[in-house]
Each structure stands twice: as structure tokens, then as C-alpha cells.
Amino acid sequence: MVSDAPVGRTTDPSSLLTGLVQRVPHTRGALLLSSDGLVKAAHGLDTDTADHLAALASGLYSLARSAGIRFGGGGGARQVVVELDTALLFVSTAGSGVCLAVLAGSEADAAVLGDEMATLVKSVRPYPAAPARQPAERS
């Protein structure tokens, strides 16, 4: 069940993450990350947890994307869901080079959370894609 918290009209990534966490009961935190694991925006997570979750989500999404290419007819991956004993972790694409990761309690309604994530992704897509990191130049 979704709470009655108002849906904002903002497209600021941090505000969008805050709204998602507030609207979906049992959601603990959310973050936008680059596909290589760098935190772009977060809500509900301390810095160390956000960094750890970003690295983990990046790895999960990379594995899922590889599975999609190998076993899914060359397609990518839309979403990864990990069901832990007391939590759910969702990782989805949020545009070119950007992922959305959401951590929720096991009591969370996965369908509602998935719908809210899809809505957030549509709001985030107007932002520029996260450029891939370039190797450092050697002198």
C-alpha cells in the first residue's frame, strides 16, 4: 500500500529519491549510481552504506546485463531483485550509464515498489547520462 505523501513535481534526483522512500512503506533507502558504482544521489543511507550499496548494485547489474546478452537473446537487463532474509534489494537501469538501487524491508510490497521505481526512472531520464570514467593519462 502506498502512503498519502504527495508526489512532488521536482526532477531533482535527491528529491525524487526522498519522495520514493517516503511514499513506499518499509523502504529503507534509495540511490542513483553510475554503472561503474559511483553514488550520484542518495536518500536514507549513510555515506559508507551508500558507497557499499552502489558498488554491490553495480556488480549485480553488470552480471544481469551479461546474462541478458548471453541468455536473453542479446538484450540487456531491466531489473535485478535480490530477496534477503529481512530485506529486498532492487537494482534497475535508469538511463545510459545510470542505475537506481532501492533497499526495502521484506514487508515491502514489491509490485508497488517496482511501479514507483519505474515512475522515478522516467523522471530522472532527462538528466544527462553519467559519462564513463576515463583511464588516467600516464606521463
N, C-alpha and C positions, 0 to 999 in steps of 0.2 A: 504494500500500500504506500502511496506517495503522500508526503506531508503537504500541508497547505502553504508552505513557504512560497512567496511569489517568485515567479520566473522573471529574472531581470532581462532587460533589453541590451545589456552591455555585451561587448565582444572582447573585453579584456580577459586574457586567459586565466589569470588568477581569480577574477570574479566568477568566471564560468565554473571553475573547479569548486570554488566555495559554494556556489549555488547547487551543484550536483551533490556534494556531500550533505548539504542541509536538506535537500528535497527527498533524498532516498534514505529511509530509516536503516540503521545499522551499518551505514557506510562510514568507514574509519578515515580514509584519506584518498586523495587522488593526485596524480601528477602528469604533466606533459613532459616528454623526454625526446631527445633526438634519438635516431635509430642506433647511434653508437653509445647510448647510455648516459648522456648528459642531461641533468634536470633543467628544464626550461621554465616551469612554473609548478608550484605545489600548494596543496592545502591539507591541513590535518596531520602533517608528518614533520618531525623534527629533521634538521639538516642531514644528520647521519642516516636516519631511516630512509629519507627521500633518496639520498645517493645510493644506498644499498638496493632499494627497490628499483631505481632506474637501471642499475647495472643488471639486476636479475631480469627485469622486464625486457630489456634489450636482448639479452641472451635467449629468453623464451620466444620472443617474436622472431628472432633470426632463425631459430630452429624450426618454427612453424612455417616461415616463409620458404625455407629449404625443403620441407616436407611437401608444401604446395607445389613447388617446382618439380620435384621428383615424382610425387604420387598423385598430385591433383591436376594432372593434365597441363602442367606448365603455369598454372595460376598461382597467385600469391595467397597469403593468409589474411583473413578478415579479423579473426579474434582468437585469442587463447584464453581458456578458462582453466584455472587450477583450483581444485576443491581440496582444501586442507581440513584437518580435524575441526578447527574452530574458525576458519576464515575462508573467504573466496577471493581469488585474485583474477582480475580481468585485464587483459592487455589487448588493445586493438590499434589498428592503424588510424592515424588522424591526419593524413596527408603525406606528401612526399618527404620522407626523412623524419617524420614525427610520429610518435606513438602516445597513446593515452593508457595509463595504468590506474586501476582503481582497486583498493583493498577494502573489503567489507566483512562483517561478521557472517557466520554461517546462517544466521537467521534472515539475512537479506533476501529479498525477492529478486532472483537472478533475471527474470524477464523484465521487471521494471528497471533494474539497474542497466541492463543491456539497452533498453529503449532510451534511457536518459543519456547513456554514453553516446549513442548514435546521434541524438539531438545536439549534444555538446560538440561532437566532431564536425557537424555541419556548420556550427557557429565559429569553430576555430579555423576551418579551411581557408578563409580569406587572408589569414596571416601568411607571410612569406614562409616558404619551406625552409627547414633547417638545412643549411649547407653542410655537406660532408666535410669532416676535418681533413686538412691537407697535411701531408708529411712535412716536418720541419726541414728547412733548407740546410744543407751542410756546407760549411765553408772550408 
